Amino acid sequence: MTSRDQLNFAEARVLDGGMASELEFSGADIRGPLWSAHVLEDTPEKVIAVHRDYLEAGVDILLTASYQVSRKGYGEFGLTPDRADLALLRSVQLAQNARDEFVARNPGRKVLIAASLGPYGAALHDGSEYTGVYDCSFEELVRFHRERIAVLAESDADILAFETLPSLGEARAVGEALEPWPNLAVWFCFNAPEHRAPHLQVAHGELLRHCAGAAASFPQTIAVGINCTEPKWISALIPELRAASEKPIILYPNSGEGWDAEGRRWTGCSDPGDFGRRAREWYGAGAQIIGGCCRTRPAHIRQVADLLNF
């Protein structure tokens, strides 16, 4: 991996959008418990196609299709640890392939690769990543994260992106898991769902500023932020991030659409133009890197790129 001291992060402004949802829009089947990892395994060309679309939209940072990949998650379905490790490395390679092809056609463009790493709950396939309520010890959390870090530390990713973190405890577990690799570059993004955001809390209930402050204290941390949260809550959360640390703020909310679990369908709609207008507000409030999460598409990210790539 790129050493934190060698990383040129200052000019990175635009992150990509949703991976799994964009794969679904393209016709990929992500209904299985490994989510986008199924596509990573079976039809990797679809992953590359999504990366290409986001590159054309103007991104500076690509997230890999590895959010759902872990030894634990693969093991639940009889898949070996080696297969999970290879999937992590494959996700980085696919992003590299898309980036190299794009840069060859666009000399001078700089694109970073961030390895996407979901929380422990993502491996449980039960939605607990949105509550942070796990039946495991702190030591198990550390081991879960350290297994993936050990693999990706030997990859060509530029950044490790810990996403949708629901609790202070899990952030601390990631910090301990990182200890053998003090020179890695890492960001921490927390999940502040609707019922918590008015109280400026993360999903598990801790104050966002406490979580962001703890994450910022790790030597590997290059940015802290919020992801997988409705756009309407973001402006209220930015001051909490700014109060917690002087690290760059990274934001990638979801589209704002709702999920009807009973009807198994998305409700509402998302306007890329409105997303871009909100991004202008977030940037003015102090965000340095902006992208999108679930259900955001290249059209949303193009609006952000038009704003930030000036």
C-alpha positions as CSV (number, residue, x, y, z in Angstrom):
1,M,0.0,0.0,0.0
2,T,0.9,3.6,-0.4
3,S,2.5,5.0,2.7
4,R,0.6,7.7,4.5
5,D,3.6,10.0,4.2
6,Q,3.8,9.4,0.4
7,L,0.1,9.9,-0.2
8,N,-1.0,13.0,-2.2
9,F,-4.4,13.4,-0.6
10,A,-4.7,17.2,-0.8
11,E,-6.2,17.4,-4.3
12,A,-8.7,14.5,-3.8
13,R,-12.1,16.0,-3.7
14,V,-14.6,13.7,-5.5
15,L,-15.4,10.2,-4.3
16,D,-17.5,7.8,-6.4
17,G,-21.0,6.7,-5.7
18,G,-22.9,3.4,-4.8
19,M,-21.3,0.2,-6.1
20,A,-23.8,-2.5,-5.2
21,S,-26.8,-0.5,-6.2
22,E,-25.1,0.6,-9.5
23,L,-24.4,-3.1,-10.2
24,E,-28.0,-3.8,-9.6
25,F,-29.0,-1.0,-12.0
26,S,-26.8,-2.7,-14.6
27,G,-28.7,-5.9,-14.2
28,A,-26.4,-7.8,-11.8
29,D,-28.0,-10.0,-9.2
30,I,-26.9,-8.9,-5.8
31,R,-29.6,-10.6,-3.8
32,G,-27.2,-13.1,-2.2
33,P,-25.7,-12.6,1.3
34,L,-22.4,-11.6,-0.1
35,W,-24.0,-8.7,-1.9
36,S,-21.7,-7.1,-4.5
37,A,-19.0,-9.7,-3.6
38,H,-21.1,-12.2,-5.7
39,V,-20.5,-10.0,-8.8
40,L,-16.8,-9.6,-7.8
41,E,-16.6,-13.4,-7.9
42,D,-18.8,-14.2,-10.9
43,T,-18.8,-11.3,-13.3
44,P,-15.9,-9.0,-12.5
45,E,-16.3,-7.2,-15.8
46,K,-19.4,-5.6,-14.4
47,V,-17.4,-4.2,-11.5
48,I,-14.9,-2.6,-14.0
49,A,-17.8,-1.1,-15.9
50,V,-19.1,0.6,-12.8
51,H,-15.6,2.0,-12.0
52,R,-15.4,3.3,-15.6
53,D,-18.7,5.1,-15.3
54,Y,-17.6,6.8,-12.1
55,L,-14.3,7.8,-13.6
56,E,-16.0,9.4,-16.6
57,A,-18.2,11.3,-14.1
58,G,-15.1,12.9,-12.7
59,V,-14.0,11.1,-9.5
60,D,-10.6,11.4,-7.8
61,I,-11.1,8.4,-5.6
62,L,-12.5,4.9,-6.5
63,L,-13.8,2.6,-3.8
64,T,-13.3,-1.1,-4.4
65,A,-16.1,-3.7,-4.5
66,S,-15.0,-5.3,-1.2
67,Y,-17.3,-3.9,1.4
68,Q,-18.9,-7.4,2.0
69,V,-15.7,-9.4,1.8
70,S,-14.2,-11.0,4.9
71,R,-13.0,-14.4,6.0
72,K,-15.9,-14.6,8.5
73,G,-18.5,-13.7,5.9
74,Y,-17.2,-16.2,3.3
75,G,-16.8,-18.9,6.0
76,E,-20.5,-18.7,6.8
77,F,-21.1,-20.1,3.3
78,G,-18.4,-22.7,3.3
79,L,-15.8,-20.6,1.4
80,T,-12.2,-20.7,2.5
81,P,-10.2,-17.9,4.1
82,D,-7.9,-18.0,1.0
83,R,-10.8,-17.3,-1.3
84,A,-11.8,-14.3,0.8
85,D,-8.3,-12.9,0.8
86,L,-8.0,-13.4,-3.0
87,A,-11.4,-11.6,-3.4
88,L,-10.0,-8.6,-1.5
89,L,-6.9,-8.4,-3.7
90,R,-9.1,-8.9,-6.8
91,S,-11.2,-5.9,-5.9
92,V,-8.1,-3.7,-5.8
93,Q,-6.8,-5.1,-9.1
94,L,-10.2,-4.4,-10.9
95,A,-10.1,-0.8,-9.7
96,Q,-6.5,-0.5,-10.8
97,N,-7.4,-1.9,-14.2
98,A,-10.2,0.7,-14.7
99,R,-8.0,3.5,-13.4
100,D,-5.0,2.6,-15.6
101,E,-7.2,2.4,-18.7
102,F,-8.8,5.8,-17.8
103,V,-5.5,7.6,-17.1
104,A,-4.0,6.3,-20.3
105,R,-6.7,8.1,-22.1
106,N,-6.6,11.1,-19.8
107,P,-2.9,11.9,-19.1
108,G,-2.4,14.0,-16.0
109,R,-5.4,12.7,-14.1
110,K,-4.7,11.4,-10.7
111,V,-7.0,8.8,-9.2
112,L,-6.6,7.1,-5.8
113,I,-7.9,3.7,-4.9
114,A,-9.6,3.2,-1.5
115,A,-10.2,-0.4,-0.3
116,S,-13.8,-0.5,1.0
117,L,-14.1,-2.3,4.3
118,G,-17.5,-2.7,5.9
119,P,-18.1,-3.2,9.7
120,Y,-18.4,-6.5,11.5
121,G,-22.1,-6.4,11.0
122,A,-21.8,-6.5,7.3
123,A,-20.4,-10.1,7.6
124,L,-23.4,-11.2,9.7
125,H,-25.9,-10.4,6.9
126,D,-28.5,-9.4,9.5
127,G,-28.5,-5.6,9.3
128,S,-26.6,-5.2,12.6
129,E,-24.1,-2.9,10.8
130,Y,-26.9,-0.3,11.3
131,T,-27.2,-0.9,15.0
132,G,-23.7,-1.9,16.2
133,V,-25.3,-4.6,18.5
134,Y,-23.0,-7.6,18.1
135,D,-22.7,-10.8,20.0
136,C,-18.9,-10.9,20.0
137,S,-16.0,-9.8,22.2
138,F,-13.7,-6.8,21.6
139,E,-10.9,-9.2,20.8
140,E,-13.0,-10.8,18.1
141,L,-13.7,-7.4,16.5
142,V,-10.0,-6.7,16.5
143,R,-9.2,-10.1,14.8
144,F,-12.0,-9.6,12.2
145,H,-10.5,-6.3,11.1
146,R,-6.9,-7.3,11.4
147,E,-7.3,-10.2,9.0
148,R,-8.4,-7.9,6.2
149,I,-5.9,-5.2,7.0
150,A,-3.1,-7.8,6.8
151,V,-4.2,-8.8,3.3
152,L,-4.7,-5.2,2.0
153,A,-1.5,-3.9,3.5
154,E,0.3,-5.9,0.8
155,S,-1.9,-4.7,-2.0
156,D,-1.6,-1.6,-4.3
157,A,-4.5,0.2,-2.7
158,D,-3.8,3.8,-1.6
159,I,-6.2,4.0,1.3
160,L,-8.2,1.7,3.6
161,A,-11.7,3.0,3.9
162,F,-13.6,1.8,7.0
163,E,-17.2,2.5,6.2
164,T,-20.6,2.6,7.9
165,L,-19.1,2.1,11.3
166,P,-21.9,2.1,13.8
167,S,-20.1,2.5,17.2
168,L,-17.2,3.9,19.1
169,G,-16.3,0.4,20.2
170,E,-15.8,-0.8,16.7
171,A,-13.8,2.3,15.8
172,R,-11.5,1.5,18.7
173,A,-11.2,-2.1,17.6
174,V,-10.1,-1.0,14.1
175,G,-7.5,1.3,15.7
176,E,-6.1,-1.6,17.7
177,A,-6.2,-3.8,14.6
178,L,-4.1,-1.2,12.7
179,E,-1.3,-1.1,15.3
180,P,1.2,-3.3,13.4
181,W,1.0,-1.0,10.3
182,P,1.6,2.6,11.5
183,N,2.3,4.0,8.1
184,L,-1.0,3.0,6.4
185,A,-3.4,5.7,5.2
186,V,-7.0,5.1,6.6
187,W,-10.3,6.9,6.8
188,F,-13.1,6.3,9.2
189,C,-16.7,6.9,8.2
190,F,-19.6,6.5,10.6
191,N,-23.3,5.8,10.1
192,A,-25.7,8.3,11.7
193,P,-29.2,7.1,10.8
194,E,-32.4,9.2,10.9
195,H,-33.5,8.4,14.4
196,R,-30.0,9.2,15.7
197,A,-29.0,12.2,13.6
198,P,-31.1,14.9,15.4
199,H,-29.2,13.9,18.5
200,L,-25.9,13.9,16.7
201,Q,-25.2,10.3,17.5
202,V,-24.0,7.3,15.6
203,A,-26.1,4.2,15.1
204,H,-25.1,2.6,18.4
205,G,-25.8,5.7,20.4
206,E,-22.4,7.3,21.1
207,L,-21.9,11.0,20.2
208,L,-20.6,11.4,16.8
209,R,-17.9,13.9,18.0
210,H,-16.6,11.3,20.4
211,C,-16.4,8.7,17.7
212,A,-14.7,11.1,15.2
213,G,-12.3,12.3,17.9
214,A,-11.2,8.7,18.7
215,A,-10.8,7.8,15.1
216,A,-8.8,11.0,14.4
217,S,-6.4,10.1,17.2
218,F,-5.0,7.1,15.4
219,P,-1.7,7.8,13.5
220,Q,-3.0,6.2,10.3
221,T,-6.1,8.4,10.0
222,I,-6.1,10.8,7.1
223,A,-9.9,11.7,7.2
224,V,-13.0,11.2,9.2
225,G,-16.6,11.4,8.1
226,I,-20.1,10.1,7.5
227,N,-21.5,7.7,5.0
228,C,-24.8,5.7,4.4
229,T,-26.8,8.5,6.0
230,E,-29.7,10.5,4.5
231,P,-28.6,13.8,2.8
232,K,-31.0,15.8,4.9
233,W,-29.0,15.1,8.1
234,I,-25.5,15.8,6.8
235,S,-25.4,19.6,7.3
236,A,-26.2,19.2,11.0
237,L,-23.4,16.6,11.4
238,I,-20.6,18.5,9.8
239,P,-20.0,20.8,12.8
240,E,-19.6,17.8,15.0
241,L,-16.9,16.4,12.8
242,R,-15.2,19.7,12.7
243,A,-15.3,20.1,16.5
244,A,-13.8,16.6,16.9
245,S,-10.6,17.1,14.9
246,E,-8.8,19.0,12.2
247,K,-8.7,16.0,9.9
248,P,-10.2,16.4,6.4
249,I,-14.0,15.7,6.4
250,I,-15.3,13.1,4.0
251,L,-19.0,12.7,3.2
252,Y,-20.8,10.2,1.1
253,P,-24.5,10.0,2.1
254,N,-27.0,7.7,0.4
255,S,-29.5,9.0,-2.2
256,G,-32.2,9.8,0.4
257,E,-34.6,7.1,-0.9
258,G,-36.3,4.8,1.6
259,W,-36.4,1.0,1.7
260,D,-39.8,-0.7,2.2
261,A,-38.8,-4.0,3.8
262,E,-42.3,-5.5,3.6
263,G,-42.8,-4.6,-0.1
264,R,-39.1,-5.1,-0.8
265,R,-38.8,-2.0,-2.9
266,W,-37.3,1.5,-2.8
267,T,-39.6,4.4,-2.1
268,G,-39.3,8.1,-3.0
269,C,-36.9,9.5,-5.5
270,S,-33.5,11.1,-5.8
271,D,-32.7,14.1,-7.9
272,P,-29.0,14.4,-8.9
273,G,-29.4,18.2,-9.2
274,D,-30.7,18.4,-5.6
275,F,-27.8,16.2,-4.5
276,G,-25.4,18.6,-6.2
277,R,-27.0,21.6,-4.5
278,R,-26.7,20.0,-1.1
279,A,-23.0,19.1,-1.9
280,R,-22.4,22.8,-2.4
281,E,-23.8,23.5,1.1
282,W,-21.6,20.7,2.6
283,Y,-18.5,22.0,0.9
284,G,-19.2,25.5,2.1
285,A,-19.6,24.1,5.7
286,G,-16.1,22.5,5.6
287,A,-16.3,19.1,3.8
288,Q,-13.2,18.4,1.6
289,I,-14.2,15.1,0.0
290,I,-17.7,14.4,-1.2
291,G,-19.3,11.4,-2.9
292,G,-22.3,9.1,-2.6
293,C,-23.4,5.8,-1.0
294,C,-26.4,3.5,-1.7
295,R,-28.5,4.4,-4.7
296,T,-26.4,7.4,-5.7
297,R,-25.3,7.1,-9.4
298,P,-22.8,8.6,-11.8
299,A,-25.3,11.4,-12.5
300,H,-25.1,12.4,-8.8
301,I,-21.4,12.2,-8.7
302,R,-21.1,14.3,-11.9
303,Q,-23.0,17.1,-10.1
304,V,-20.4,16.9,-7.3
305,A,-17.5,16.9,-9.7
306,D,-18.9,19.9,-11.5
307,L,-18.9,21.7,-8.2
308,L,-15.6,20.6,-6.7
309,N,-13.3,20.2,-9.8
310,F,-12.9,23.9,-10.5
